[in-house]
């Protein structure tokens, strides 16, 4: 976990694991025939925003 050089010990690893499990996405509900790749994560007042690139597979 990159915290800008601030040591956070086990708390950082625990937080990272929780966030990773929350970001798990079931891509089967999206349109078939495309490949989806997460390209970035940002935050705003409403929460996390995950950006994806979408590429046709056919």
Secondary structure as the mmCIF struct_conf table of DSSP 4:
data_model
#
loop_
_struct_conf.conf_type_id
_struct_conf.id
_struct_conf.beg_label_comp_id
_struct_conf.beg_label_asym_id
_struct_conf.beg_label_seq_id
_struct_conf.end_label_comp_id
_struct_conf.end_label_asym_id
_struct_conf.end_label_seq_id
TURN_TY1_P TURN_TY1_P1 UNK A 4 UNK A 5
HELX_RH_AL_P HELX_RH_AL_P1 UNK A 9 UNK A 22
TURN_TY1_P TURN_TY1_P2 UNK A 23 UNK A 23
HELX_RH_3T_P HELX_RH_3T_P1 UNK A 27 UNK A 29
BEND BEND1 UNK A 30 UNK A 30
HELX_LH_PP_P HELX_LH_PP_P1 UNK A 31 UNK A 31
TURN_TY1_P TURN_TY1_P3 UNK A 32 UNK A 33
STRN STRN1 UNK A 34 UNK A 44
TURN_TY1_P TURN_TY1_P4 UNK A 45 UNK A 46
STRN STRN2 UNK A 47 UNK A 56
#
